[in-house]
Amino acid sequence: MIIFLDNCTTIWFKLVRDPSDHPRVNQAEIDYIKDGGGFADIGEKKTKVKWAHIRLLLTNRQMIEFILVSTP
């Protein structure tokens, strides 16, 4: 199961692009996404992952349960 999810994640990151970087998206479509509240240029605003965020994630009871249940 974990190998399947790992493969899906790899395929997702190789195929999915930001709308502003996609070769078939024109400016009208990007404007439509922005007008609807979407993030068409999310790749331009990269945030740095902070250790405090990782600590909060790993100390979350539901996340710990998910990790324990999903491991073989």
Secondary structure, DSSP 8 states (H G I E B T S, - for coil): -HHHHHHHHHHHHHH---GGG-TT--HHHHHHHHHTT--TTGGGS-----HHHHHHHHT-HHHHHHHHHH--
